[in-house]
Structure formats: C-alpha cells, structure tokens
Amino acid sequence: MQGTTRNPLADSGLLGITSGSTFAIAICMAFLPGRSYLETMVYSCIGAAMATAITYYMASIGKRGMTPQRLVLAGMSISMLFGSFSTYLAIKYEIGQDLAFWTAGGTANIEWKQLVYVSPLFLIAMIWAIALSPSITMLNFGEELAAGLGVHVNRIKGASTVIVLILTGLSVIIVGPIGFVGLIIPHMVRFMIGVDYRFIIPASAVYGAVFMVSADLLGRLIARPHEMPLGIIFSLIGVPYFLYLVRKQRREFN
C-alpha cells in the first residue's frame, strides 16, 4: 500500500480497510450466529473490499483527484463511519461484550483448524505480492516513470488492492483489527534493507510476525495470569510513531 500509493502513512487501519472488515464481523455476530468459519472469512474480506472501494472513491472526487493526503483523510473518515456502525450493532443486538473482546485483538482463541482454512489463501497472496514487488518498486518512484519502463500501472494497482484485501481480511478474522502493524513494520524494514520491495515485502512478513509474537508474549507477562489485548500494546507503540511520521511528512511538505 505504501509503495503503490507513494504514501508513507498508508496502512490498512488508517485507510478504513480494517474497520470495514470489523463491521462485517459485527454483522455476522448480530444476524448470522450459526455461520461457519469459512463464511465468516468470506464476509470479512467482503467488508474490507467495501471499505476500500468507498475510501478510494471519496479520495478521488474533485478536480485534483486522489492525493496521498486525501487518501489518508478519506480512510480515517471511513474508519470512524464503520466504527460507528459496528458500535450501533453492538448496542442494538447486545453483542457488545463479544465484539469488544474480539476487537481488542489477541491470539488466545486461535485454533489449528482456523489456520488450515487461512494458510492456503495467505500463501497465495504472499507469493502474488512478491511476484508484483519489482513493479511496486518502480511505482514507488512515480507512475510516469513506471509506465515508461513498461509497467501496467492500473493493473498493478488493482492486483495490489486485491492482495491487501485478502491479507487484511484474513488477519482481522484471526487476531482481530490490530492497528499500526502495517504502518510501523515497513518503515523499520525500509530503514534496514533499503527501498527495494523485492526485499521489503517478505522481510515485512517475517518482522511483522516476530513483532506480533513479541507483543503477545509481553501482554501475557504484564497481565498474567490473564492476557493484555494486543491492540492496547500496539497502540502504545504505534500512536507515538504515527505522530512522528506525520510531523516528518509536514516538514518535508513545507
């Protein structure tokens, strides 16, 4: 997302994708109590797709078209909108406790059979992302340059969006809508290995997993014998880092 939009603040949470997936899960809890895990996975991805479509549409309205700043603002607006819808469903249909427990994020209730469902799609999406990584690297330097080098810009953007939807939907259904992972990790990886997305994408997957497991272990140690939700731990780390990035972007813009 950061490569195709040329926006260092791009993240599935900030662009509203995670909130769309969460809203779909809230609908499942309210109206489809007897759903299967596979059905929940499909609805989660559909919710992510719906939020993405609305975000990109709102960001592209007007003469100036879509800019990185407008994309983030549209995404934050959509996040608040779908968050409000989810809260309404939680109150109306008395699923607040279940939804709150799930949105806090965590790995305590994950079972192996869930990973059996998710793993094939995850591997396909990761291989697809790595295959697109050379084109994403060129897109990161500008659409005109990439088109001049033979990259089909719209095709690569569309495929990248589909990959983001799949990976976000799967992540949300497994551990909940944990924010800031997709924002922090790519910047850490980019600082260590450079701007080539052939290395950034697989390294982000590895470091993201290590970061997630470390935060989970920290949450278990801090609140034992219970577990502190992952969302709280990542917020404590992610919010200061997000503010740092915003300040850095403002200095560069000025």
ZIZI-V11992 format. One record per run of one state. SS is the DSSP state (helix for helix, strand for strand, loop for the rest). FROM is the first residue (numbers start at 1). TO is the last residue. If there is no record, write none. Layout:
BEGIN
ss: {SS | SS}
from: {FROM | FROM}
to: {TO | TO}
END
This chain:
BEGIN
ss: {loop | helix | loop | helix | loop | helix | loop | helix | loop | helix | loop | helix | loop | helix | loop | helix | loop | helix | loop | helix | loop | helix | loop}
from: {1 | 2 | 6 | 17 | 32 | 37 | 61 | 68 | 93 | 96 | 104 | 112 | 140 | 143 | 149 | 153 | 176 | 181 | 194 | 197 | 223 | 230 | 254}
to: {1 | 5 | 16 | 31 | 36 | 60 | 67 | 92 | 95 | 103 | 111 | 139 | 142 | 148 | 152 | 175 | 180 | 193 | 196 | 222 | 229 | 253 | 254}
END
